[in-house]
């Protein structure tokens, strides 16, 4: 089973960071654009595998790219300090979950 999660990517002064709003706590960093895309896909896979290992449900992808950007903008507005000016991109990361693993997690 393939799952496609919206991911928010930010260019910081020193590297890239990313998170998926559908997977709270699933974050990653990378030195280059290629690194962050690969690292985030690995982070999502590891996050889902950890949920399955503990028998927790796998959050189904719900946010579109537009919804993920709106989520990110809302989070920035709630930020107490001056909003950092960072280049932001929203994309989709696709991961493969074996049906037998997904069935055990449900």
C-alpha distances in whole Angstrom, upper triangle without the diagonal:
4,7,10,13,17,19,23,24,28,31,33,37,35,32,28,27,23,21,19,20,17,17,21,22,20,22,23,26,27,30,29,26,24,25,23,20,19,20,18,15,16,17,14,12,16,16,12,13,17,16,14,17,19,17,17,15,12,13,11,12,16,18,19,21,24,23,22,25,27,26,27,31,31,31,33,36,36,36,40,41,42,38,37,37,34,32,29,26,23,20,16,14,10,8,6,5,6,6,10,10,8,11,13,13,14
4,7,10,13,16,19,21,25,27,30,33,32,29,25,23,20,19,16,18,15,15,19,21,18,20,20,23,24,27,26,23,21,21,20,17,16,18,16,12,14,15,12,11,15,15,12,14,17,16,15,18,20,19,18,16,12,13,11,10,14,15,16,17,21,20,19,22,25,23,24,28,29,28,30,33,33,34,37,38,39,35,34,34,31,29,25,22,19,16,12,10,7,6,4,6,8,9,13,12,11,14,16,15,16
4,6,10,12,16,18,22,25,27,31,30,26,23,21,17,15,12,14,11,12,16,17,15,17,18,21,22,25,24,22,20,20,18,16,16,16,14,11,13,14,10,10,13,13,10,13,16,14,14,18,19,18,16,14,10,10,8,7,10,12,13,14,18,17,16,19,21,20,21,24,25,24,27,29,29,30,34,35,35,32,31,31,28,26,23,20,16,13,10,8,6,5,6,7,11,11,15,13,11,14,16,15,15
4,7,9,13,15,19,22,25,28,28,24,20,19,15,13,10,12,10,12,15,17,14,16,17,19,20,23,22,19,18,19,16,13,14,15,12,10,13,13,10,11,15,14,12,15,18,17,17,20,22,21,19,16,12,11,9,6,9,10,10,11,14,14,13,16,18,17,18,21,22,22,24,27,27,28,32,32,32,29,28,28,25,23,19,16,13,10,6,6,4,6,9,11,14,15,18,17,15,18,20,18,18
4,6,10,12,16,19,22,25,25,22,18,16,12,10,7,8,7,8,12,14,11,13,14,17,18,22,20,18,17,18,15,12,14,14,10,9,12,12,9,11,14,12,12,15,17,16,17,20,21,20,18,15,12,10,8,5,8,7,8,9,12,12,10,13,15,14,14,18,19,18,20,23,23,24,28,29,29,25,25,24,22,20,16,14,10,8,5,5,6,8,11,13,16,17,20,18,16,19,21,18,18
4,7,10,13,17,19,23,23,20,16,14,10,9,6,7,7,9,12,14,12,12,14,16,18,20,19,16,17,17,14,12,14,15,11,11,14,13,11,14,16,15,15,18,19,18,20,23,24,23,21,18,15,12,11,7,8,6,6,6,9,9,6,9,12,11,11,14,16,16,17,20,21,21,25,26,26,22,22,21,18,17,13,10,7,6,5,6,9,11,15,16,20,21,24,22,20,23,24,21,22
4,6,10,13,16,19,19,16,12,10,7,6,4,7,9,10,11,12,10,9,11,12,14,17,16,13,14,14,11,9,12,12,8,9,13,11,10,13,15,14,15,18,19,19,21,23,24,24,21,20,16,14,14,11,12,9,10,8,11,11,7,9,12,11,10,13,15,14,16,19,19,19,23,24,23,20,19,18,15,14,10,8,6,5,6,7,10,12,16,18,21,23,26,23,21,25,26,23,24
4,7,10,13,16,17,14,10,8,5,5,6,8,11,12,12,13,11,10,11,12,13,16,15,12,14,14,11,10,14,13,10,12,15,13,13,16,18,16,18,21,21,21,24,26,26,27,24,23,19,17,17,14,14,11,11,9,11,11,7,7,11,10,7,11,13,12,12,16,17,16,20,20,20,16,15,15,12,11,7,6,5,7,9,10,14,16,20,21,25,27,29,27,25,28,29,26,27
4,7,10,13,14,11,7,6,4,7,9,11,14,14,15,15,12,10,9,9,10,12,11,9,11,12,8,9,12,11,9,12,15,13,14,17,18,17,19,22,23,23,26,27,28,29,26,25,22,20,20,17,18,15,14,12,14,14,11,10,14,13,10,13,15,14,14,17,19,17,21,20,19,16,14,13,10,8,6,5,6,8,10,11,15,17,21,23,26,29,31,28,27,30,31,28,29
4,6,10,11,9,6,5,6,9,12,14,17,17,17,16,14,11,11,9,10,12,11,10,13,13,10,11,14,14,12,15,17,16,17,20,21,20,22,25,25,26,28,30,30,32,29,28,25,23,23,20,21,18,17,14,16,16,13,11,14,14,11,12,15,14,12,16,17,16,19,18,16,13,11,10,6,6,4,6,9,11,14,15,18,20,24,26,30,32,34,31,30,34,34,31,32
4,7,8,6,5,7,9,12,15,17,20,20,20,19,17,14,12,10,10,10,9,9,12,12,10,12,15,14,14,17,19,18,19,22,23,23,25,27,28,28,31,32,33,35,32,31,28,26,27,24,24,21,21,17,19,20,16,15,18,18,14,15,18,17,15,18,20,18,20,18,17,14,11,9,6,5,6,9,12,14,17,17,21,23,27,29,32,35,37,34,33,37,37,34,36
4,5,5,6,7,10,14,17,19,22,21,21,19,18,14,13,10,10,10,11,11,15,14,12,15,17,16,16,19,20,19,21,24,24,23,26,28,28,29,32,33,34,35,33,32,30,28,29,26,26,24,23,20,21,22,19,17,20,19,15,16,19,17,15,18,19,16,19,16,15,13,9,9,6,8,9,12,15,17,20,20,24,25,29,31,34,37,39,36,35,38,38,35,37
4,6,8,11,14,17,21,22,26,25,24,22,21,18,16,12,12,10,12,13,16,16,14,17,20,18,19,22,23,22,24,27,27,27,30,31,31,32,35,36,37,39,36,36,33,32,32,30,30,27,27,24,25,26,22,21,23,22,19,19,22,20,17,21,22,19,20,17,16,14,10,10,8,10,12,15,18,20,23,23,27,28,32,34,38,40,42,39,38,42,42,39,41
4,7,10,14,17,21,23,26,25,24,21,20,16,14,10,9,7,10,12,15,13,13,16,18,16,17,20,21,20,23,25,25,25,28,30,29,31,34,34,35,37,35,35,32,31,32,30,31,28,28,25,26,27,24,22,25,24,20,22,24,22,20,23,24,21,22,20,19,17,14,13,11,12,14,16,19,21,23,23,26,27,31,33,36,39,40,37,37,40,40,37,39
4,7,10,14,17,20,23,22,21,19,17,14,11,7,6,5,7,9,11,10,9,12,14,12,13,17,17,17,19,22,21,22,25,26,26,28,31,31,32,34,32,32,29,28,29,26,28,25,25,22,24,25,21,20,23,22,19,20,23,21,19,23,23,21,23,21,20,18,14,14,11,11,12,14,16,17,20,19,22,23,27,29,32,35,37,34,33,37,37,34,36
4,7,11,14,17,19,18,18,17,15,11,8,5,5,6,7,7,10,8,6,9,12,10,10,14,15,14,16,19,19,19,22,24,24,25,28,29,30,32,29,29,26,25,25,23,24,21,21,18,20,21,17,17,20,19,16,18,20,18,17,21,22,19,22,20,20,17,14,13,10,10,10,11,13,14,16,15,19,20,24,26,29,32,34,31,30,34,34,31,33
4,7,11,13,16,15,15,13,11,7,6,4,6,9,10,9,12,10,7,10,12,10,9,12,14,12,14,17,17,16,19,21,21,22,25,26,27,28,26,26,23,21,22,20,21,19,19,17,19,19,15,15,18,16,13,16,18,15,15,19,19,17,20,19,19,16,13,14,10,11,10,11,12,13,15,14,17,19,22,24,27,30,32,28,28,31,31,28,30
4,7,10,12,12,12,11,9,6,5,6,9,12,12,10,12,11,7,8,11,9,7,10,12,10,11,14,15,14,16,19,19,20,22,24,24,26,23,22,19,18,19,16,17,15,16,14,16,16,12,12,15,14,11,14,16,14,14,18,18,17,20,20,20,17,15,15,12,12,9,9,9,10,11,11,14,16,19,21,25,27,29,26,24,28,28,25,27
4,6,9,8,8,8,6,4,7,9,12,15,15,14,15,14,10,11,13,11,7,10,12,9,9,13,13,12,14,17,17,17,20,21,22,23,20,19,16,14,15,13,14,13,14,13,15,14,10,12,14,12,10,14,15,12,14,17,17,16,20,20,21,18,16,17,14,14,11,11,10,11,11,11,14,15,18,19,23,25,26,23,22,25,26,22,24
4,5,5,7,8,6,7,10,12,15,18,18,16,17,16,13,12,14,12,9,10,12,10,8,12,13,11,12,16,16,15,18,20,20,21,18,16,13,11,12,10,11,9,11,11,13,11,8,11,13,10,10,14,15,13,15,18,18,18,22,23,23,20,19,20,17,17,13,12,10,10,9,9,12,13,16,17,21,22,24,21,19,23,23,20,21
4,5,6,9,8,10,13,15,18,21,21,19,20,20,16,16,18,16,12,14,16,13,11,15,16,13,14,18,17,16,19,21,21,21,18,16,14,11,11,9,9,8,10,11,12,9,7,10,11,8,8,12,12,11,13,16,15,16,20,21,22,19,19,20,18,18,14,13,11,12,11,12,14,15,18,19,23,23,25,23,20,23,24,20,21
4,6,9,9,11,14,18,20,24,24,21,22,21,18,17,18,17,13,14,15,13,10,13,15,11,11,15,15,14,16,19,19,18,15,13,10,7,8,6,7,7,10,11,13,11,9,12,13,10,12,15,15,14,17,19,19,20,23,25,26,23,23,24,21,21,17,16,13,13,12,12,13,14,16,16,20,20,22,19,17,20,20,17,17
4,6,6,9,12,16,19,22,22,21,21,20,16,16,17,15,12,12,13,10,8,11,11,8,9,12,12,11,14,16,16,16,13,11,9,7,9,9,10,11,14,14,17,14,12,15,16,13,14,17,17,15,18,21,20,20,23,25,26,23,23,24,22,22,18,17,15,14,13,12,13,13,15,15,18,19,21,18,16,19,19,15,16
4,6,8,12,15,19,22,23,22,23,21,18,18,19,16,13,15,15,12,10,14,13,10,11,14,13,12,15,17,16,17,14,13,12,10,12,12,13,13,16,16,18,15,13,15,16,12,13,16,16,13,16,19,17,17,21,22,24,21,21,23,21,22,19,18,16,17,16,15,17,16,19,18,22,23,24,20,19,21,21,17,18
4,6,10,13,17,20,21,21,21,19,16,17,17,14,12,14,14,10,10,13,12,9,11,14,12,12,16,17,16,17,14,15,13,12,15,15,16,16,19,19,20,18,15,17,18,15,14,18,18,15,17,20,18,18,20,22,23,21,21,23,20,21,19,19,17,18,17,16,18,17,19,19,22,24,25,21,20,23,22,18,20
4,7,11,14,18,19,18,18,16,13,13,14,11,8,10,10,6,6,10,9,6,9,12,11,11,15,16,16,17,15,15,13,12,14,13,15,15,17,17,19,17,14,17,18,15,15,18,19,16,18,21,20,20,23,23,25,22,21,22,20,20,17,17,15,15,14,12,14,14,16,16,20,22,23,19,18,22,21,18,20
4,7,11,14,15,15,16,13,10,11,12,9,7,10,10,7,8,11,11,9,13,15,14,15,18,19,19,21,19,19,16,15,17,16,17,16,18,17,19,18,14,16,18,15,14,17,18,15,17,20,19,18,21,21,22,20,18,19,17,17,15,15,14,14,14,13,15,15,18,19,22,24,26,22,21,25,25,21,23
4,7,11,12,12,13,10,7,9,10,6,5,9,9,7,9,12,11,11,14,16,16,17,20,21,22,23,21,22,19,18,20,18,20,19,20,18,21,20,16,18,20,18,16,19,21,18,18,22,22,20,23,23,23,20,18,19,16,16,15,14,14,14,15,13,15,15,18,20,23,26,27,24,23,27,26,24,26
4,7,9,10,11,8,6,9,10,7,8,11,11,10,13,15,14,15,18,19,19,21,24,24,25,27,25,25,23,22,23,21,23,21,22,20,22,22,18,19,21,20,17,20,22,19,19,22,23,20,23,22,22,20,17,17,14,14,14,14,15,15,16,15,17,18,21,23,26,29,30,27,27,30,30,27,29
4,6,7,8,5,4,8,9,7,9,12,12,12,14,16,16,17,20,21,21,23,26,26,28,30,28,28,25,24,25,23,25,23,23,21,24,24,20,20,24,22,19,22,24,22,21,25,25,23,26,25,24,22,19,18,15,15,14,14,16,16,17,15,18,18,22,24,27,30,31,28,28,32,32,29,32
4,7,8,6,7,10,11,10,12,15,15,15,18,20,20,21,24,25,25,27,29,30,31,33,32,32,29,28,29,26,28,26,26,23,26,26,23,22,26,25,21,24,26,24,23,27,27,25,27,25,25,22,19,18,15,15,15,16,18,18,19,18,21,22,25,27,30,33,35,32,32,36,35,33,36
4,5,5,6,9,10,10,12,14,15,16,18,20,21,22,24,25,26,28,30,31,32,34,32,32,29,28,28,26,27,25,24,21,24,25,22,21,25,24,21,23,26,24,23,27,28,26,29,27,26,23,20,18,15,13,14,14,16,16,17,16,19,20,24,26,29,33,34,32,32,35,36,34,36
4,5,5,6,9,10,11,13,14,15,17,19,20,21,23,24,26,27,29,30,32,33,31,30,27,26,26,23,24,22,21,18,21,22,19,18,22,22,19,21,24,23,22,26,27,25,28,27,25,22,19,18,14,12,12,11,13,12,14,13,16,18,22,24,28,31,33,30,30,34,34,32,34
4,6,5,6,9,10,11,13,14,16,17,18,20,22,23,24,26,27,29,31,32,30,30,26,26,25,23,25,23,22,19,22,24,21,21,24,24,22,24,27,25,25,29,30,28,31,30,29,26,23,21,18,16,15,13,14,13,14,13,15,16,19,22,25,28,31,28,28,32,33,31,33
4,6,5,6,8,10,10,12,14,15,16,18,20,21,22,24,26,26,28,30,29,28,25,25,25,23,25,23,23,21,24,24,21,21,25,24,21,24,27,25,24,28,29,27,30,29,28,25,22,21,18,16,16,15,16,15,15,13,15,16,19,22,25,28,30,27,27,31,31,29,31
4,5,5,6,8,10,10,12,14,15,16,18,19,20,22,24,25,27,28,26,26,23,22,22,20,22,20,20,17,20,21,17,18,21,20,18,21,23,21,21,25,25,24,27,26,25,22,19,19,15,14,13,12,12,12,13,11,14,15,18,21,24,27,29,26,26,29,30,27,29
4,6,5,6,9,10,11,12,14,15,17,18,20,21,23,24,26,27,25,25,21,20,20,17,20,18,18,15,19,20,16,17,21,20,18,21,23,22,22,26,26,25,29,28,27,24,22,21,17,15,13,11,11,9,10,8,10,12,15,18,21,24,26,24,24,27,28,26,28
4,6,5,6,9,10,11,12,14,16,17,18,20,21,22,25,26,25,24,21,21,21,19,21,20,20,18,22,22,19,20,24,23,21,24,26,25,25,29,29,28,31,31,30,27,25,24,20,19,17,15,15,13,12,9,11,11,14,17,20,23,25,22,22,26,26,25,27
4,5,5,6,9,10,10,12,14,15,16,18,20,21,23,24,23,23,20,20,20,19,21,20,21,19,22,22,19,20,23,22,20,23,25,23,23,27,27,26,29,28,28,25,23,23,19,18,17,16,15,14,13,11,12,12,15,17,20,23,25,22,22,26,26,24,26
4,5,5,6,9,10,10,12,14,15,16,18,20,21,22,21,20,17,16,17,15,18,17,17,16,19,19,15,17,20,18,17,20,22,20,21,24,25,23,27,27,27,24,22,22,18,17,15,13,12,11,10,8,10,10,14,15,19,22,23,20,20,24,24,22,24
4,5,5,6,9,10,11,12,14,16,17,18,20,21,20,19,15,15,15,14,17,16,17,16,20,20,17,19,22,20,19,23,24,22,24,27,27,27,30,30,30,27,25,25,21,20,17,15,14,11,10,6,7,7,10,12,16,18,20,18,17,21,22,20,22
4,5,5,6,8,10,10,12,14,15,16,18,20,19,19,16,16,17,16,19,19,20,20,23,23,20,22,25,23,21,25,26,24,26,29,29,28,31,31,32,29,27,27,23,22,20,18,17,15,13,10,10,8,11,12,15,18,20,17,17,21,21,19,22
4,5,5,6,9,10,10,12,14,15,17,18,17,17,14,14,16,15,18,18,19,19,22,21,18,20,22,20,19,23,24,21,23,26,26,25,28,28,29,26,24,25,22,21,19,18,16,15,14,10,12,10,13,13,17,19,20,17,17,21,20,18,20
4,5,5,6,9,10,11,12,14,16,16,15,14,11,11,12,11,15,15,17,17,20,19,16,18,21,18,18,22,23,21,23,26,25,25,28,29,30,27,25,26,23,22,19,17,15,14,11,8,9,7,10,11,14,16,18,15,14,18,18,15,18
4,5,5,6,9,10,11,12,14,15,14,14,11,12,13,13,17,18,19,19,23,22,19,22,24,22,22,26,26,25,26,30,29,29,32,33,33,30,29,29,26,25,22,21,18,16,14,10,9,6,8,8,11,14,15,12,12,16,16,14,16
4,5,5,6,9,10,10,12,14,13,14,12,13,15,16,19,20,22,22,25,24,21,24,26,23,23,27,27,25,27,30,29,28,31,32,33,30,29,30,27,26,24,22,21,19,17,13,13,10,11,11,13,16,16,13,13,17,16,14,17
4,6,5,6,9,10,11,12,11,11,9,10,13,13,16,17,20,20,23,21,19,22,23,20,20,24,24,22,24,27,26,26,29,30,31,28,27,29,26,26,23,22,19,18,16,13,13,11,12,11,14,16,17,13,13,16,15,13,15
4,5,5,6,9,10,10,9,9,6,8,10,12,15,17,19,20,23,21,19,22,24,21,22,26,26,24,26,29,28,28,31,33,34,31,30,31,28,28,25,23,20,19,16,13,12,9,10,8,11,13,13,10,9,13,12,9,12
4,5,5,6,9,10,10,11,9,12,14,15,19,21,23,24,27,25,23,26,28,25,25,29,29,27,30,33,31,31,34,35,37,34,33,34,31,30,28,26,23,22,19,16,14,11,11,8,10,12,12,8,9,12,11,9,13
4,5,5,6,9,8,10,10,12,15,17,20,21,24,25,28,26,23,26,28,25,25,29,29,26,29,32,30,30,32,34,35,33,32,33,31,31,28,27,24,23,21,18,17,14,14,12,14,15,15,11,12,14,12,10,13
4,5,5,6,5,7,7,9,12,15,17,19,22,24,26,24,22,25,26,23,24,28,27,25,28,30,29,29,32,33,35,33,32,34,31,31,28,27,24,23,20,18,17,14,14,12,14,14,14,10,10,12,10,7,10
4,5,5,6,7,7,11,13,16,19,21,24,26,28,26,24,28,29,26,27,31,30,28,31,34,32,33,36,37,39,36,36,37,34,34,31,29,26,25,22,19,17,14,13,10,11,11,10,7,7,9,7,5,8
4,6,8,10,11,14,17,19,22,25,27,29,31,29,27,30,32,29,29,33,33,30,33,36,34,34,37,38,40,38,37,38,36,35,33,31,29,27,24,21,20,17,16,13,13,14,12,9,10,12,9,7,11
4,6,9,11,14,17,20,22,24,28,29,32,29,27,30,31,28,29,32,32,29,32,35,33,33,35,37,39,37,36,38,36,36,33,32,29,28,26,23,22,19,19,15,16,16,15,11,12,13,10,8,11
4,7,9,12,15,18,21,23,26,28,31,28,27,30,31,28,29,33,32,30,33,35,33,34,37,38,40,38,38,39,37,37,34,32,30,28,25,23,22,19,18,14,15,14,13,10,10,10,7,5,7
4,7,9,12,15,18,20,23,25,28,25,23,27,27,24,26,29,28,26,29,32,30,30,33,35,37,35,35,36,34,34,31,30,27,26,23,21,20,18,17,14,16,15,14,11,10,11,9,6,7
4,6,9,12,14,17,20,23,25,22,21,25,25,22,24,28,26,25,28,30,29,30,33,35,37,34,34,35,33,33,29,28,25,24,21,19,18,16,16,13,14,13,14,11,8,10,9,6,5
4,6,9,12,15,17,20,22,20,18,22,23,20,22,25,25,23,27,29,28,29,32,34,35,32,32,33,30,30,26,25,21,20,17,15,14,12,13,10,12,12,13,10,8,10,10,7,7
4,6,8,11,14,17,19,16,15,19,19,17,19,22,21,20,23,25,24,26,29,31,32,29,29,30,28,27,24,22,19,18,15,14,14,13,14,12,15,15,16,14,11,13,14,11,10
4,6,9,12,15,17,15,14,18,19,17,19,22,22,21,24,26,26,27,31,32,33,30,30,31,28,27,24,21,18,16,14,13,12,12,13,12,14,14,16,14,11,13,15,12,11
4,6,8,11,13,12,11,15,16,14,16,19,19,19,22,24,24,25,29,30,31,28,28,28,25,24,20,18,14,13,10,10,10,11,13,13,16,16,19,17,14,17,18,16,15
4,7,10,11,9,9,13,13,12,15,17,17,18,20,22,22,24,28,29,30,26,27,27,25,24,20,18,14,13,12,13,13,15,16,17,20,19,22,20,17,19,21,18,17
4,7,8,5,6,9,10,9,11,14,14,15,18,19,20,21,25,27,27,23,24,24,22,20,17,15,11,11,10,12,13,15,18,19,22,22,25,23,20,23,24,21,21
4,5,5,6,9,10,10,12,14,15,16,18,20,21,23,27,28,27,24,24,23,21,19,16,13,9,9,9,12,13,16,18,20,23,23,27,25,22,25,27,24,23
4,6,5,6,9,10,11,12,14,15,17,19,20,21,25,26,25,21,21,20,18,16,12,9,6,6,7,11,13,16,19,21,25,26,29,27,24,27,29,26,26
4,5,5,6,9,10,11,12,14,15,17,19,20,24,25,24,20,21,20,18,16,13,11,8,10,11,15,17,20,23,25,28,29,32,30,27,30,32,29,28
4,5,5,6,9,10,10,12,14,15,17,19,22,24,23,20,21,20,19,18,14,13,10,11,12,15,17,20,23,24,27,27,30,28,25,28,30,27,26
4,5,5,6,9,10,11,12,14,16,17,21,22,21,18,18,18,16,15,11,10,7,9,10,13,15,18,21,22,26,26,29,27,24,27,29,25,25
4,5,5,6,9,10,11,12,14,15,19,20,19,15,16,15,13,12,9,8,6,10,12,15,18,20,24,25,29,30,33,30,28,31,32,29,29
4,5,5,6,9,10,11,13,14,18,19,19,15,17,16,16,15,12,12,10,13,15,18,21,23,26,27,31,32,34,32,29,32,33,30,29
4,6,5,6,9,10,11,13,16,18,18,15,16,17,16,16,13,13,11,13,15,17,20,22,25,26,29,30,32,30,27,30,31,27,27
4,5,5,6,9,10,11,15,16,15,12,13,13,12,12,9,10,9,13,15,17,20,22,25,26,30,31,33,31,28,31,32,29,29
4,5,5,6,9,10,13,14,14,10,12,12,12,12,10,12,11,15,17,20,23,25,29,30,34,35,37,34,32,35,36,32,32
4,5,5,7,9,12,14,14,11,14,15,15,16,14,15,14,18,19,22,25,27,30,31,34,35,37,34,32,34,35,32,31
4,5,5,7,10,12,13,10,12,14,14,15,13,15,14,18,19,21,24,25,29,29,33,34,36,33,31,33,34,30,30
4,5,5,9,10,9,6,9,10,11,13,12,14,15,18,20,22,26,27,31,32,36,37,39,36,34,36,37,33,33
4,5,8,10,9,8,11,12,14,16,15,17,17,21,23,25,29,30,34,35,38,39,41,38,36,39,39,35,35
4,6,9,10,9,12,15,16,18,17,19,19,23,24,26,29,31,34,34,38,39,40,37,35,38,38,34,34
4,6,7,7,9,12,14,17,16,19,19,23,25,26,29,31,34,35,38,39,41,38,36,39,39,35,35
4,7,8,11,14,16,19,19,22,23,26,29,30,33,34,38,38,42,43,44,41,39,42,41,38,38
4,6,8,12,14,18,18,22,23,26,29,30,33,35,38,39,43,44,46,42,41,44,43,40,40
4,6,9,12,15,16,20,22,25,28,30,33,35,39,40,43,45,47,43,42,45,45,41,42
4,6,9,12,13,16,18,22,25,26,30,32,35,36,40,42,44,41,39,42,42,39,39
4,6,10,11,15,17,20,23,25,28,30,34,35,39,41,43,40,38,42,42,38,39
4,7,9,13,16,19,22,24,28,30,34,36,39,41,43,40,39,42,43,39,40
4,6,10,13,16,19,21,24,27,30,32,36,38,40,37,36,40,40,37,38
4,7,10,13,17,19,22,25,29,31,35,37,39,36,35,39,39,36,37
4,7,10,14,15,19,22,26,28,32,33,36,33,32,35,36,33,34
4,7,10,12,16,19,23,25,29,31,33,31,29,33,34,31,32
4,7,10,13,16,20,22,26,27,30,28,26,30,31,28,29
4,7,10,13,17,19,23,25,28,26,24,27,29,26,27
4,6,10,13,16,19,21,24,22,20,24,25,23,24
4,7,10,13,17,19,21,19,18,22,23,21,22
4,7,10,13,15,18,17,15,19,21,19,20
4,7,10,12,15,13,12,16,17,16,18
4,7,9,12,11,10,14,15,15,16
4,6,8,7,7,10,11,11,13
4,5,5,6,9,10,11,13
4,5,5,6,9,10,11
4,5,5,6,9,10
4,5,5,6,9
4,5,5,6
4,5,5
4,6
4
